[in-house]
Amino acid sequence: MSDLQEIEAGRQADFRHGLRVKPLTDIPDVMEMTWAPDGRATFSIGSEVGSGKRHVRWRRCGTHSIIRNP
């Protein structure tokens, strides 16, 4: 199973220590990436743009406060 499939299934993929990627629980289809104690980004995964190539739409990047309006 790929990292993307692990994330979409709600499981933690095997990223380096300190980097977390997980779905937001209250907002369907939006993911959160954490790389520092107060470093966050939100994104969604779109349809394929080429054969086998998933599209990532970056939504917001900043501190933990972006989670209130991802």
mmCIF file as Biopython writes it, N, C-alpha, C and O atoms, coordinates in Angstrom:
data_model
#
loop_
_atom_site.group_PDB
_atom_site.id
_atom_site.type_symbol
_atom_site.label_atom_id
_atom_site.label_alt_id
_atom_site.label_comp_id
_atom_site.label_asym_id
_atom_site.label_entity_id
_atom_site.label_seq_id
_atom_site.pdbx_PDB_ins_code
_atom_site.Cartn_x
_atom_site.Cartn_y
_atom_site.Cartn_z
_atom_site.occupancy
_atom_site.B_iso_or_equiv
_atom_site.auth_seq_id
_atom_site.auth_asym_id
_atom_site.pdbx_PDB_model_num
ATOM 1   N N  . MET A ? 1  ? 0.852   -1.173 0.000   1.0 0.0 1  A 1 
ATOM 2   C CA . MET A ? 1  ? 0.000   0.000  0.000   1.0 0.0 1  A 1 
ATOM 3   C C  . MET A ? 1  ? 0.900   1.239  0.000   1.0 0.0 1  A 1 
ATOM 4   O O  . MET A ? 1  ? 1.866   1.301  0.761   1.0 0.0 1  A 1 
ATOM 5   N N  . SER A ? 2  ? 0.592   2.218  -0.840  1.0 0.0 2  A 1 
ATOM 6   C CA . SER A ? 2  ? 1.402   3.437  -0.916  1.0 0.0 2  A 1 
ATOM 7   C C  . SER A ? 2  ? 1.117   4.357  0.274   1.0 0.0 2  A 1 
ATOM 8   O O  . SER A ? 2  ? 0.116   4.184  0.970   1.0 0.0 2  A 1 
ATOM 9   N N  . ASP A ? 3  ? 1.996   5.334  0.505   1.0 0.0 3  A 1 
ATOM 10  C CA . ASP A ? 3  ? 1.763   6.312  1.569   1.0 0.0 3  A 1 
ATOM 11  C C  . ASP A ? 3  ? 0.433   7.011  1.379   1.0 0.0 3  A 1 
ATOM 12  O O  . ASP A ? 3  ? -0.306  7.211  2.343   1.0 0.0 3  A 1 
ATOM 13  N N  . LEU A ? 4  ? 0.114   7.388  0.136   1.0 0.0 4  A 1 
ATOM 14  C CA . LEU A ? 4  ? -1.143  8.076  -0.141  1.0 0.0 4  A 1 
ATOM 15  C C  . LEU A ? 4  ? -2.331  7.189  0.205   1.0 0.0 4  A 1 
ATOM 16  O O  . LEU A ? 4  ? -3.302  7.671  0.789   1.0 0.0 4  A 1 
ATOM 17  N N  . GLN A ? 5  ? -2.280  5.925  -0.137  1.0 0.0 5  A 1 
ATOM 18  C CA . GLN A ? 5  ? -3.369  5.010  0.198   1.0 0.0 5  A 1 
ATOM 19  C C  . GLN A ? 5  ? -3.496  4.846  1.705   1.0 0.0 5  A 1 
ATOM 20  O O  . GLN A ? 5  ? -4.609  4.759  2.225   1.0 0.0 5  A 1 
ATOM 21  N N  . GLU A ? 6  ? -2.376  4.801  2.412   1.0 0.0 6  A 1 
ATOM 22  C CA . GLU A ? 6  ? -2.403  4.713  3.872   1.0 0.0 6  A 1 
ATOM 23  C C  . GLU A ? 6  ? -3.113  5.931  4.468   1.0 0.0 6  A 1 
ATOM 24  O O  . GLU A ? 6  ? -3.964  5.793  5.347   1.0 0.0 6  A 1 
ATOM 25  N N  . ILE A ? 7  ? -2.757  7.116  3.984   1.0 0.0 7  A 1 
ATOM 26  C CA . ILE A ? 7  ? -3.354  8.354  4.485   1.0 0.0 7  A 1 
ATOM 27  C C  . ILE A ? 7  ? -4.841  8.384  4.179   1.0 0.0 7  A 1 
ATOM 28  O O  . ILE A ? 7  ? -5.645  8.691  5.060   1.0 0.0 7  A 1 
ATOM 29  N N  . GLU A ? 8  ? -5.225  8.071  2.942   1.0 0.0 8  A 1 
ATOM 30  C CA . GLU A ? 8  ? -6.633  8.095  2.562   1.0 0.0 8  A 1 
ATOM 31  C C  . GLU A ? 8  ? -7.446  7.101  3.382   1.0 0.0 8  A 1 
ATOM 32  O O  . GLU A ? 8  ? -8.634  7.322  3.617   1.0 0.0 8  A 1 
ATOM 33  N N  . ALA A ? 9  ? -6.828  6.018  3.816   1.0 0.0 9  A 1 
ATOM 34  C CA . ALA A ? 9  ? -7.507  5.019  4.638   1.0 0.0 9  A 1 
ATOM 35  C C  . ALA A ? 9  ? -7.536  5.424  6.112   1.0 0.0 9  A 1 
ATOM 36  O O  . ALA A ? 9  ? -8.082  4.699  6.944   1.0 0.0 9  A 1 
ATOM 37  N N  . GLY A ? 10 ? -6.951  6.578  6.436   1.0 0.0 10 A 1 
ATOM 38  C CA . GLY A ? 10 ? -6.966  7.071  7.806   1.0 0.0 10 A 1 
ATOM 39  C C  . GLY A ? 10 ? -5.857  6.517  8.678   1.0 0.0 10 A 1 
ATOM 40  O O  . GLY A ? 10 ? -5.902  6.650  9.901   1.0 0.0 10 A 1 
ATOM 41  N N  . ARG A ? 11 ? -4.857  5.896  8.059   1.0 0.0 11 A 1 
ATOM 42  C CA . ARG A ? 11 ? -3.720  5.367  8.808   1.0 0.0 11 A 1 
ATOM 43  C C  . ARG A ? 11 ? -2.518  6.283  8.615   1.0 0.0 11 A 1 
ATOM 44  O O  . ARG A ? 11 ? -2.400  6.967  7.598   1.0 0.0 11 A 1 
ATOM 45  N N  . GLN A ? 12 ? -1.640  6.288  9.592   1.0 0.0 12 A 1 
ATOM 46  C CA . GLN A ? 12 ? -0.427  7.101  9.510   1.0 0.0 12 A 1 
ATOM 47  C C  . GLN A ? 12 ? 0.564   6.421  8.578   1.0 0.0 12 A 1 
ATOM 48  O O  . GLN A ? 12 ? 0.938   5.269  8.798   1.0 0.0 12 A 1 
ATOM 49  N N  . ALA A ? 13 ? 0.982   7.116  7.560   1.0 0.0 13 A 1 
ATOM 50  C CA . ALA A ? 13 ? 2.007   6.592  6.659   1.0 0.0 13 A 1 
ATOM 51  C C  . ALA A ? 13 ? 3.361   6.657  7.357   1.0 0.0 13 A 1 
ATOM 52  O O  . ALA A ? 13 ? 3.503   7.327  8.380   1.0 0.0 13 A 1 
ATOM 53  N N  . ASP A ? 14 ? 4.335   5.979  6.819   1.0 0.0 14 A 1 
ATOM 54  C CA . ASP A ? 14 ? 5.650   5.874  7.446   1.0 0.0 14 A 1 
ATOM 55  C C  . ASP A ? 14 ? 6.558   7.021  7.003   1.0 0.0 14 A 1 
ATOM 56  O O  . ASP A ? 14 ? 7.468   6.830  6.196   1.0 0.0 14 A 1 
ATOM 57  N N  . PHE A ? 15 ? 6.294   8.233  7.549   1.0 0.0 15 A 1 
ATOM 58  C CA . PHE A ? 15 ? 7.106   9.407  7.251   1.0 0.0 15 A 1 
ATOM 59  C C  . PHE A ? 15 ? 8.192   9.552  8.310   1.0 0.0 15 A 1 
ATOM 60  O O  . PHE A ? 15 ? 8.178   8.845  9.317   1.0 0.0 15 A 1 
ATOM 61  N N  . ARG A ? 16 ? 9.134   10.469 8.086   1.0 0.0 16 A 1 
ATOM 62  C CA . ARG A ? 16 ? 10.194  10.716 9.056   1.0 0.0 16 A 1 
ATOM 63  C C  . ARG A ? 16 ? 9.589   11.210 10.370  1.0 0.0 16 A 1 
ATOM 64  O O  . ARG A ? 16 ? 8.493   11.772 10.384  1.0 0.0 16 A 1 
ATOM 65  N N  . HIS A ? 17 ? 10.306  10.998 11.465  1.0 0.0 17 A 1 
ATOM 66  C CA . HIS A ? 17 ? 9.853   11.455 12.774  1.0 0.0 17 A 1 
ATOM 67  C C  . HIS A ? 17 ? 9.646   12.970 12.731  1.0 0.0 17 A 1 
ATOM 68  O O  . HIS A ? 17 ? 10.499  13.695 12.219  1.0 0.0 17 A 1 
ATOM 69  N N  . GLY A ? 18 ? 8.542   13.443 13.255  1.0 0.0 18 A 1 
ATOM 70  C CA . GLY A ? 18 ? 8.258   14.871 13.274  1.0 0.0 18 A 1 
ATOM 71  C C  . GLY A ? 18 ? 7.378   15.331 12.127  1.0 0.0 18 A 1 
ATOM 72  O O  . GLY A ? 18 ? 6.870   16.452 12.151  1.0 0.0 18 A 1 
ATOM 73  N N  . LEU A ? 19 ? 7.189   14.488 11.126  1.0 0.0 19 A 1 
ATOM 74  C CA . LEU A ? 19 ? 6.306   14.827 10.005  1.0 0.0 19 A 1 
ATOM 75  C C  . LEU A ? 19 ? 5.084   13.931 10.099  1.0 0.0 19 A 1 
ATOM 76  O O  . LEU A ? 19 ? 5.188   12.708 10.005  1.0 0.0 19 A 1 
ATOM 77  N N  . ARG A ? 20 ? 3.925   14.551 10.287  1.0 0.0 20 A 1 
ATOM 78  C CA . ARG A ? 20 ? 2.673   13.793 10.368  1.0 0.0 20 A 1 
ATOM 79  C C  . ARG A ? 20 ? 1.762   14.245 9.256   1.0 0.0 20 A 1 
ATOM 80  O O  . ARG A ? 20 ? 1.701   15.433 8.938   1.0 0.0 20 A 1 
ATOM 81  N N  . VAL A ? 21 ? 1.059   13.317 8.667   1.0 0.0 21 A 1 
ATOM 82  C CA . VAL A ? 21 ? 0.043   13.615 7.664   1.0 0.0 21 A 1 
ATOM 83  C C  . VAL A ? 21 ? -1.173  12.793 8.022   1.0 0.0 21 A 1 
ATOM 84  O O  . VAL A ? 21 ? -1.091  11.573 8.165   1.0 0.0 21 A 1 
ATOM 85  N N  . LYS A ? 22 ? -2.326  13.475 8.171   1.0 0.0 22 A 1 
ATOM 86  C CA . LYS A ? 22 ? -3.543  12.762 8.550   1.0 0.0 22 A 1 
ATOM 87  C C  . LYS A ? 22 ? -4.758  13.524 8.046   1.0 0.0 22 A 1 
ATOM 88  O O  . LYS A ? 22 ? -4.676  14.725 7.790   1.0 0.0 22 A 1 
ATOM 89  N N  . PRO A ? 23 ? -5.884  12.836 7.901   1.0 0.0 23 A 1 
ATOM 90  C CA . PRO A ? 23 ? -7.115  13.525 7.504   1.0 0.0 23 A 1 
ATOM 91  C C  . PRO A ? 23 ? -7.639  14.378 8.657   1.0 0.0 23 A 1 
ATOM 92  O O  . PRO A ? 23 ? -7.477  14.018 9.823   1.0 0.0 23 A 1 
ATOM 93  N N  . LEU A ? 24 ? -8.266  15.508 8.331   1.0 0.0 24 A 1 
ATOM 94  C CA . LEU A ? 24 ? -8.966  16.288 9.351   1.0 0.0 24 A 1 
ATOM 95  C C  . LEU A ? 24 ? -10.264 15.556 9.667   1.0 0.0 24 A 1 
ATOM 96  O O  . LEU A ? 24 ? -10.949 15.090 8.757   1.0 0.0 24 A 1 
ATOM 97  N N  . THR A ? 25 ? -10.600 15.454 10.926  1.0 0.0 25 A 1 
ATOM 98  C CA . THR A ? 25 ? -11.765 14.655 11.302  1.0 0.0 25 A 1 
ATOM 99  C C  . THR A ? 25 ? -13.087 15.331 10.974  1.0 0.0 25 A 1 
ATOM 100 O O  . THR A ? 25 ? -14.061 14.641 10.673  1.0 0.0 25 A 1 
ATOM 101 N N  . ASP A ? 26 ? -13.155 16.653 11.021  1.0 0.0 26 A 1 
ATOM 102 C CA . ASP A ? 26 ? -14.427 17.353 10.836  1.0 0.0 26 A 1 
ATOM 103 C C  . ASP A ? 26 ? -14.675 17.848 9.421   1.0 0.0 26 A 1 
ATOM 104 O O  . ASP A ? 26 ? -15.779 18.297 9.115   1.0 0.0 26 A 1 
ATOM 105 N N  . ILE A ? 27 ? -13.677 17.776 8.555   1.0 0.0 27 A 1 
ATOM 106 C CA . ILE A ? 27 ? -13.822 18.322 7.205   1.0 0.0 27 A 1 
ATOM 107 C C  . ILE A ? 27 ? -13.433 17.242 6.199   1.0 0.0 27 A 1 
ATOM 108 O O  . ILE A ? 27 ? -12.256 16.908 6.066   1.0 0.0 27 A 1 
ATOM 109 N N  . PRO A ? 28 ? -14.421 16.697 5.494   1.0 0.0 28 A 1 
ATOM 110 C CA . PRO A ? 28 ? -14.126 15.611 4.554   1.0 0.0 28 A 1 
ATOM 111 C C  . PRO A ? 28 ? -13.147 16.044 3.459   1.0 0.0 28 A 1 
ATOM 112 O O  . PRO A ? 28 ? -13.191 17.178 2.983   1.0 0.0 28 A 1 
ATOM 113 N N  . ASP A ? 29 ? -12.282 15.140 3.078   1.0 0.0 29 A 1 
ATOM 114 C CA . ASP A ? 29 ? -11.355 15.315 1.951   1.0 0.0 29 A 1 
ATOM 115 C C  . ASP A ? 29 ? -10.254 16.343 2.180   1.0 0.0 29 A 1 
ATOM 116 O O  . ASP A ? 29 ? -9.541  16.685 1.236   1.0 0.0 29 A 1 
ATOM 117 N N  . VAL A ? 30 ? -10.090 16.850 3.406   1.0 0.0 30 A 1 
ATOM 118 C CA . VAL A ? 30 ? -9.005  17.790 3.700   1.0 0.0 30 A 1 
ATOM 119 C C  . VAL A ? 30 ? -8.013  17.094 4.626   1.0 0.0 30 A 1 
ATOM 120 O O  . VAL A ? 30 ? -8.396  16.475 5.618   1.0 0.0 30 A 1 
ATOM 121 N N  . MET A ? 31 ? -6.741  17.207 4.285   1.0 0.0 31 A 1 
ATOM 122 C CA . MET A ? 31 ? -5.671  16.574 5.040   1.0 0.0 31 A 1 
ATOM 123 C C  . MET A ? 31 ? -4.851  17.646 5.753   1.0 0.0 31 A 1 
ATOM 124 O O  . MET A ? 31 ? -4.814  18.801 5.329   1.0 0.0 31 A 1 
ATOM 125 N N  . GLU A ? 32 ? -4.198  17.248 6.839   1.0 0.0 32 A 1 
ATOM 126 C CA . GLU A ? 32 ? -3.313  18.148 7.585   1.0 0.0 32 A 1 
ATOM 127 C C  . GLU A ? 32 ? -1.907  17.564 7.582   1.0 0.0 32 A 1 
ATOM 128 O O  . GLU A ? 32 ? -1.721  16.364 7.783   1.0 0.0 32 A 1 
ATOM 129 N N  . MET A ? 33 ? -0.929  18.417 7.355   1.0 0.0 33 A 1 
ATOM 130 C CA . MET A ? 33 ? 0.466   18.018 7.465   1.0 0.0 33 A 1 
ATOM 131 C C  . MET A ? 33 ? 1.100   18.866 8.566   1.0 0.0 33 A 1 
ATOM 132 O O  . MET A ? 33 ? 0.974   20.091 8.566   1.0 0.0 33 A 1 
ATOM 133 N N  . THR A ? 34 ? 1.776   18.213 9.497   1.0 0.0 34 A 1 
ATOM 134 C CA . THR A ? 34 ? 2.468   18.879 10.597  1.0 0.0 34 A 1 
ATOM 135 C C  . THR A ? 34 ? 3.950   18.565 10.492  1.0 0.0 34 A 1 
ATOM 136 O O  . THR A ? 34 ? 4.334   17.398 10.404  1.0 0.0 34 A 1 
ATOM 137 N N  . TRP A ? 35 ? 4.786   19.598 10.501  1.0 0.0 35 A 1 
ATOM 138 C CA . TRP A ? 35 ? 6.233   19.369 10.396  1.0 0.0 35 A 1 
ATOM 139 C C  . TRP A ? 35 ? 7.009   19.979 11.553  1.0 0.0 35 A 1 
ATOM 140 O O  . TRP A ? 35 ? 8.207   19.733 11.688  1.0 0.0 35 A 1 
ATOM 141 N N  . ALA A ? 36 ? 6.344   20.771 12.393  1.0 0.0 36 A 1 
ATOM 142 C CA . ALA A ? 36 ? 6.983   21.409 13.544  1.0 0.0 36 A 1 
ATOM 143 C C  . ALA A ? 36 ? 5.915   21.581 14.621  1.0 0.0 36 A 1 
ATOM 144 O O  . ALA A ? 36 ? 4.730   21.415 14.329  1.0 0.0 36 A 1 
ATOM 145 N N  . PRO A ? 37 ? 6.296   21.910 15.861  1.0 0.0 37 A 1 
ATOM 146 C CA . PRO A ? 37 ? 5.289   22.073 16.903  1.0 0.0 37 A 1 
ATOM 147 C C  . PRO A ? 37 ? 4.167   23.045 16.520  1.0 0.0 37 A 1 
ATOM 148 O O  . PRO A ? 37 ? 3.020   22.836 16.916  1.0 0.0 37 A 1 
ATOM 149 N N  . ASP A ? 38 ? 4.470   24.090 15.768  1.0 0.0 38 A 1 
ATOM 150 C CA . ASP A ? 38 ? 3.424   25.017 15.334  1.0 0.0 38 A 1 
ATOM 151 C C  . ASP A ? 38 ? 3.528   25.275 13.832  1.0 0.0 38 A 1 
ATOM 152 O O  . ASP A ? 38 ? 3.316   26.400 13.379  1.0 0.0 38 A 1 
ATOM 153 N N  . GLY A ? 39 ? 3.849   24.254 13.072  1.0 0.0 39 A 1 
ATOM 154 C CA . GLY A ? 39 ? 3.921   24.350 11.617  1.0 0.0 39 A 1 
ATOM 155 C C  . GLY A ? 39 ? 2.911   23.410 10.995  1.0 0.0 39 A 1 
ATOM 156 O O  . GLY A ? 39 ? 3.015   22.193 11.146  1.0 0.0 39 A 1 
ATOM 157 N N  . ARG A ? 40 ? 1.927   23.970 10.291  1.0 0.0 40 A 1 
ATOM 158 C CA . ARG A ? 40 ? 0.852   23.171 9.713   1.0 0.0 40 A 1 
ATOM 159 C C  . ARG A ? 40 ? 0.594   23.595 8.275   1.0 0.0 40 A 1 
ATOM 160 O O  . ARG A ? 40 ? 0.848   24.736 7.889   1.0 0.0 40 A 1 
ATOM 161 N N  . ALA A ? 41 ? 0.089   22.657 7.497   1.0 0.0 41 A 1 
ATOM 162 C CA . ALA A ? 41 ? -0.413  22.940 6.152   1.0 0.0 41 A 1 
ATOM 163 C C  . ALA A ? 41 ? -1.626  22.055 5.936   1.0 0.0 41 A 1 
ATOM 164 O O  . ALA A ? 41 ? -1.692  20.939 6.450   1.0 0.0 41 A 1 
ATOM 165 N N  . THR A ? 42 ? -2.582  22.557 5.175   1.0 0.0 42 A 1 
ATOM 166 C CA . THR A ? 42 ? -3.736  21.741 4.808   1.0 0.0 42 A 1 
ATOM 167 C C  . THR A ? 42 ? -3.759  21.593 3.297   1.0 0.0 42 A 1 
ATOM 168 O O  . THR A ? 42 ? -3.324  22.479 2.561   1.0 0.0 42 A 1 
ATOM 169 N N  . PHE A ? 43 ? -4.274  20.463 2.854   1.0 0.0 43 A 1 
ATOM 170 C CA . PHE A ? 43 ? -4.338  20.183 1.425   1.0 0.0 43 A 1 
ATOM 171 C C  . PHE A ? 43 ? -5.432  19.169 1.154   1.0 0.0 43 A 1 
ATOM 172 O O  . PHE A ? 43 ? -5.920  18.503 2.067   1.0 0.0 43 A 1 
ATOM 173 N N  . SER A ? 44 ? -5.811  19.059 -0.101  1.0 0.0 44 A 1 
ATOM 174 C CA . SER A ? 44 ? -6.741  18.017 -0.528  1.0 0.0 44 A 1 
ATOM 175 C C  . SER A ? 44 ? -6.122  17.297 -1.715  1.0 0.0 44 A 1 
ATOM 176 O O  . SER A ? 44 ? -5.266  17.842 -2.411  1.0 0.0 44 A 1 
ATOM 177 N N  . ILE A ? 45 ? -6.559  16.088 -1.931  1.0 0.0 45 A 1 
ATOM 178 C CA . ILE A ? 45 ? -6.026  15.264 -3.007  1.0 0.0 45 A 1 
ATOM 179 C C  . ILE A ? 45 ? -7.085  15.171 -4.090  1.0 0.0 45 A 1 
ATOM 180 O O  . ILE A ? 45 ? -8.195  14.695 -3.852  1.0 0.0 45 A 1 
ATOM 181 N N  . GLY A ? 46 ? -6.728  15.632 -5.289  1.0 0.0 46 A 1 
ATOM 182 C CA . GLY A ? 46 ? -7.677  15.677 -6.385  1.0 0.0 46 A 1 
ATOM 183 C C  . GLY A ? 46 ? -7.559  14.488 -7.315  1.0 0.0 46 A 1 
ATOM 184 O O  . GLY A ? 46 ? -6.839  13.525 -7.050  1.0 0.0 46 A 1 
ATOM 185 N N  . SER A ? 47 ? -8.273  14.585 -8.390  1.0 0.0 47 A 1 
ATOM 186 C CA . SER A ? 47 ? -8.278  13.543 -9.411  1.0 0.0 47 A 1 
ATOM 187 C C  . SER A ? 47 ? -6.922  13.463 -10.092 1.0 0.0 47 A 1 
ATOM 188 O O  . SER A ? 47 ? -6.106  14.380 -9.999  1.0 0.0 47 A 1 
ATOM 189 N N  . GLU A ? 48 ? -6.699  12.359 -10.772 1.0 0.0 48 A 1 
ATOM 190 C CA . GLU A ? 48 ? -5.455  12.188 -11.515 1.0 0.0 48 A 1 
ATOM 191 C C  . GLU A ? 48 ? -5.357  13.234 -12.615 1.0 0.0 48 A 1 
ATOM 192 O O  . GLU A ? 48 ? -6.338  13.506 -13.307 1.0 0.0 48 A 1 
ATOM 193 N N  . VAL A ? 49 ? -4.178  13.819 -12.779 1.0 0.0 49 A 1 
ATOM 194 C CA . VAL A ? 49 ? -3.940  14.771 -13.868 1.0 0.0 49 A 1 
ATOM 195 C C  . VAL A ? 49 ? -3.176  14.105 -15.005 1.0 0.0 49 A 1 
ATOM 196 O O  . VAL A ? 49 ? -3.065  14.659 -16.098 1.0 0.0 49 A 1 
ATOM 197 N N  . GLY A ? 50 ? -2.671  12.957 -14.747 1.0 0.0 50 A 1 
ATOM 198 C CA . GLY A ? 50 ? -1.991  12.115 -15.730 1.0 0.0 50 A 1 
ATOM 199 C C  . GLY A ? 50 ? -2.120  10.687 -15.244 1.0 0.0 50 A 1 
ATOM 200 O O  . GLY A ? 50 ? -2.504  10.459 -14.097 1.0 0.0 50 A 1 
ATOM 201 N N  . SER A ? 51 ? -1.818  9.756  -16.061 1.0 0.0 51 A 1 
ATOM 202 C CA . SER A ? 51 ? -1.957  8.359  -15.685 1.0 0.0 51 A 1 
ATOM 203 C C  . SER A ? 51 ? -1.157  8.051  -14.418 1.0 0.0 51 A 1 
ATOM 204 O O  . SER A ? 51 ? 0.073   8.093  -14.425 1.0 0.0 51 A 1 
ATOM 205 N N  . GLY A ? 52 ? -1.861  7.743  -13.344 1.0 0.0 52 A 1 
ATOM 206 C CA . GLY A ? 52 ? -1.211  7.401  -12.083 1.0 0.0 52 A 1 
ATOM 207 C C  . GLY A ? 52 ? -0.663  8.572  -11.300 1.0 0.0 52 A 1 
ATOM 208 O O  . GLY A ? 52 ? 0.041   8.361  -10.312 1.0 0.0 52 A 1 
ATOM 209 N N  . LYS A ? 53 ? -0.957  9.805  -11.702 1.0 0.0 53 A 1 
ATOM 210 C CA . LYS A ? 53 ? -0.428  11.008 -11.043 1.0 0.0 53 A 1 
ATOM 211 C C  . LYS A ? 53 ? -1.562  11.741 -10.334 1.0 0.0 53 A 1 
ATOM 212 O O  . LYS A ? 53 ? -2.393  12.372 -10.986 1.0 0.0 53 A 1 
ATOM 213 N N  . ARG A ? 54 ? -1.604  11.663 -9.004  1.0 0.0 54 A 1 
ATOM 214 C CA . ARG A ? 54 ? -2.635  12.351 -8.231  1.0 0.0 54 A 1 
ATOM 215 C C  . ARG A ? 54 ? -2.292  13.835 -8.114  1.0 0.0 54 A 1 
ATOM 216 O O  . ARG A ? 54 ? -1.120  14.211 -8.119  1.0 0.0 54 A 1 
ATOM 217 N N  . HIS A ? 55 ? -3.309  14.662 -8.011  1.0 0.0 55 A 1 
ATOM 218 C CA . HIS A ? 55 ? -3.151  16.111 -7.922  1.0 0.0 55 A 1 
ATOM 219 C C  . HIS A ? 55 ? -3.301  16.535 -6.461  1.0 0.0 55 A 1 
ATOM 220 O O  . HIS A ? 55 ? -4.280  16.166 -5.812  1.0 0.0 55 A 1 
ATOM 221 N N  . VAL A ? 56 ? -2.348  17.302 -5.940  1.0 0.0 56 A 1 
ATOM 222 C CA . VAL A ? 56 ? -2.426  17.831 -4.579  1.0 0.0 56 A 1 
ATOM 223 C C  . VAL A ? 56 ? -2.757  19.310 -4.663  1.0 0.0 56 A 1 
ATOM 224 O O  . VAL A ? 56 ? -2.068  20.070 -5.343  1.0 0.0 56 A 1 
ATOM 225 N N  . ARG A ? 57 ? -3.812  19.716 -3.973  1.0 0.0 57 A 1 
ATOM 226 C CA . ARG A ? 57 ? -4.223  21.130 -3.924  1.0 0.0 57 A 1 
ATOM 227 C C  . ARG A ? 57 ? -3.880  21.667 -2.537  1.0 0.0 57 A 1 
ATOM 228 O O  . ARG A ? 57 ? -4.537  21.331 -1.552  1.0 0.0 57 A 1 
ATOM 229 N N  . TRP A ? 58 ? -2.850  22.499 -2.470  1.0 0.0 58 A 1 
ATOM 230 C CA . TRP A ? 58 ? -2.468  23.104 -1.198  1.0 0.0 58 A 1 
ATOM 231 C C  . TRP A ? 58 ? -3.494  24.162 -0.845  1.0 0.0 58 A 1 
ATOM 232 O O  . TRP A ? 58 ? -3.855  24.981 -1.690  1.0 0.0 58 A 1 
ATOM 233 N N  . ARG A ? 59 ? -3.973  24.157 0.402   1.0 0.0 59 A 1 
ATOM 234 C CA . ARG A ? 59 ? -5.024  25.068 0.833   1.0 0.0 59 A 1 
ATOM 235 C C  . ARG A ? 59 ? -4.467  26.204 1.694   1.0 0.0 59 A 1 
ATOM 236 O O  . ARG A ? 59 ? -4.620  27.376 1.350   1.0 0.0 59 A 1 
ATOM 237 N N  . ARG A ? 60 ? -3.826  25.861 2.807   1.0 0.0 60 A 1 
ATOM 238 C CA . ARG A ? 60 ? -3.269  26.880 3.698   1.0 0.0 60 A 1 
ATOM 239 C C  . ARG A ? 60 ? -1.986  26.368 4.314   1.0 0.0 60 A 1 
ATOM 240 O O  . ARG A ? 60 ? -1.766  25.162 4.426   1.0 0.0 60 A 1 
ATOM 241 N N  . CYS A ? 61 ? -1.139  27.311 4.713   1.0 0.0 61 A 1 
ATOM 242 C CA . CYS A ? 61 ? 0.125   26.974 5.362   1.0 0.0 61 A 1 
ATOM 243 C C  . CYS A ? 61 ? 0.365   28.013 6.450   1.0 0.0 61 A 1 
ATOM 244 O O  . CYS A ? 61 ? 0.212   29.210 6.207   1.0 0.0 61 A 1 
ATOM 245 N N  . GLY A ? 62 ? 0.739   27.567 7.645   1.0 0.0 62 A 1 
ATOM 246 C CA . GLY A ? 62 ? 0.986   28.516 8.721   1.0 0.0 62 A 1 
ATOM 247 C C  . GLY A ? 62 ? 1.093   27.826 10.065  1.0 0.0 62 A 1 
ATOM 248 O O  . GLY A ? 62 ? 1.688   26.754 10.182  1.0 0.0 62 A 1 
ATOM 249 N N  . THR A ? 63 ? 0.507   28.454 11.087  1.0 0.0 63 A 1 
ATOM 250 C CA . THR A ? 63 ? 0.540   27.924 12.445  1.0 0.0 63 A 1 
ATOM 251 C C  . THR A ? 63 ? -0.694  27.056 12.687  1.0 0.0 63 A 1 
ATOM 252 O O  . THR A ? 63 ? -1.514  26.851 11.793  1.0 0.0 63 A 1 
ATOM 253 N N  . HIS A ? 64 ? -0.805  26.554 13.908  1.0 0.0 64 A 1 
ATOM 254 C CA . HIS A ? 64 ? -1.942  25.700 14.265  1.0 0.0 64 A 1 
ATOM 255 C C  . HIS A ? 64 ? -3.281  26.400 14.017  1.0 0.0 64 A 1 
ATOM 256 O O  . HIS A ? 64 ? -4.292  25.722 13.829  1.0 0.0 64 A 1 
ATOM 257 N N  . SER A ? 65 ? -3.316  27.722 14.012  1.0 0.0 65 A 1 
ATOM 258 C CA . SER A ? 65 ? -4.573  28.468 13.846  1.0 0.0 65 A 1 
ATOM 259 C C  . SER A ? 65 ? -5.238  28.229 12.488  1.0 0.0 65 A 1 
ATOM 260 O O  . SER A ? 65 ? -6.437  28.475 12.354  1.0 0.0 65 A 1 
ATOM 261 N N  . ILE A ? 66 ? -4.509  27.765 11.489  1.0 0.0 66 A 1 
ATOM 262 C CA . ILE A ? 66 ? -5.129  27.542 10.178  1.0 0.0 66 A 1 
ATOM 263 C C  . ILE A ? 66 ? -6.150  26.415 10.215  1.0 0.0 66 A 1 
ATOM 264 O O  . ILE A ? 66 ? -6.996  26.322 9.327   1.0 0.0 66 A 1 
ATOM 265 N N  . ILE A ? 67 ? -6.085  25.563 11.224  1.0 0.0 67 A 1 
ATOM 266 C CA . ILE A ? 67 ? -7.006  24.428 11.311  1.0 0.0 67 A 1 
ATOM 267 C C  . ILE A ? 67 ? -8.439  24.901 11.545  1.0 0.0 67 A 1 
ATOM 268 O O  . ILE A ? 67 ? -9.382  24.194 11.190  1.0 0.0 67 A 1 
ATOM 269 N N  . ARG A ? 68 ? -8.619  26.078 12.131  1.0 0.0 68 A 1 
ATOM 270 C CA . ARG A ? 68 ? -9.978  26.609 12.345  1.0 0.0 68 A 1 
ATOM 271 C C  . ARG A ? 68 ? -10.676 26.926 11.033  1.0 0.0 68 A 1 
ATOM 272 O O  . ARG A ? 68 ? -11.904 26.870 10.963  1.0 0.0 68 A 1 
ATOM 273 N N  . ASN A ? 69 ? -9.925  27.256 9.997   1.0 0.0 69 A 1 
ATOM 274 C CA . ASN A ? 69 ? -10.494 27.569 8.680   1.0 0.0 69 A 1 
ATOM 275 C C  . ASN A ? 69 ? -9.542  27.017 7.613   1.0 0.0 69 A 1 
ATOM 276 O O  . ASN A ? 69 ? -8.833  27.775 6.952   1.0 0.0 69 A 1 
ATOM 277 N N  . PRO A ? 70 ? -9.534  25.690 7.454   1.0 0.0 70 A 1 
ATOM 278 C CA . PRO A ? 70 ? -8.520  25.077 6.600   1.0 0.0 70 A 1 
ATOM 279 C C  . PRO A ? 70 ? -8.735  25.361 5.125   1.0 0.0 70 A 1 
ATOM 280 O O  . PRO A ? 70 ? -7.955  24.906 4.288   1.0 0.0 70 A 1 
#
